[in-house]
């Protein structure tokens, strides 16, 4: 299993719900994840585009354990996606939303 530098655990959409604006990001650590940090989607897209950091999704199971999700990629230097396709929109599986 390939581990990323950071994981994305939740998202916050723009007011008009057209795209993700904010992400809840955690540092990957052996056997656990680090503290939540809220960062702009554009910042994460820049880090991936520049090859400075890797990201993957993580979801919490019904047993309250973190399950590793998919690698996150950038499309057109702007959109975050777990699918390598040409869809020009943010797609981070079905991560939960935060307020």
C-alpha positions in Angstrom: 0.0 0.0 0.0 1.4 3.4 -1.0 1.1 6.0 1.7 0.7 9.7 0.9 2.2 12.6 2.8 -1.2 13.8 3.8 -4.8 12.6 3.8 -8.0 14.5 3.1 -10.8 13.6 5.5 -13.6 16.1 4.8 -14.5 18.9 2.4 -16.4 22.2 2.4 -18.1 23.4 -0.8 -18.4 27.0 -2.0 -21.6 28.9 -1.2 -23.1 28.0 -4.6 -21.9 24.4 -4.2 -20.1 24.5 -7.6 -16.7 23.4 -6.2 -14.8 22.5 -3.1 -13.2 25.5 -1.4 -11.7 24.0 1.8 -10.3 20.7 2.8 -9.7 19.0 6.2 -6.2 17.7 5.8 -4.1 15.5 8.2 -0.5 14.4 8.1 -0.1 10.7 7.6 1.8 9.0 10.5 2.6 5.3 11.0 -0.6 3.7 12.3 -2.5 7.0 12.8 -3.2 10.4 11.3 -2.2 13.8 12.6 -4.2 16.8 13.7 -6.9 18.3 11.5 -5.9 21.3 9.5 -8.3 23.3 7.3 -6.6 24.5 4.1 -7.7 25.9 0.8 -8.3 23.6 -2.1 -6.1 25.7 -4.3 -3.2 25.3 -2.0 -3.5 21.5 -2.1 -3.8 21.6 -5.9 -0.6 23.7 -6.1 1.3 21.3 -3.8 0.3 18.3 -5.9 0.9 20.1 -9.2 4.4 21.1 -8.1 5.2 17.6 -6.8 5.8 19.0 -3.3 3.3 16.6 -1.5 1.0 13.7 -2.1 -2.5 13.3 -0.9 -5.1 10.5 -0.5 -8.5 10.3 0.9 -9.3 8.7 4.3 -12.7 7.8 5.6 -13.8 6.6 9.1 -15.5 3.2 9.3 -18.4 2.2 11.5 -15.8 0.7 13.8 -14.2 4.2 14.2 -11.1 3.2 12.3 -9.5 5.2 9.5 -9.7 3.4 6.1 -7.2 4.5 3.4 -8.9 5.8 0.3 -7.8 6.7 -3.2 -4.8 8.9 -4.3 -5.8 12.5 -5.1 -4.7 14.0 -8.5 -5.1 17.4 -10.1 -6.9 18.1 -13.4 -6.1 21.3 -15.3 -4.0 22.5 -12.4 -7.2 23.3 -10.5 -9.5 20.4 -9.8 -8.9 17.7 -7.3 -10.0 14.2 -8.2 -9.5 10.6 -7.2 -10.2 9.5 -10.8 -7.7 10.2 -13.5 -10.1 11.4 -16.1 -10.8 14.7 -18.0 -13.8 15.7 -15.9 -13.4 19.4 -15.0 -14.8 19.3 -11.5 -13.7 18.4 -8.0 -14.3 14.7 -7.3 -13.2 13.4 -3.9 -15.3 10.3 -3.7 -18.0 10.9 -1.1 -16.0 12.5 1.7 -18.1 14.1 4.5 -18.7 17.8 4.5 -17.8 20.1 7.4 -19.2 23.4 8.3 
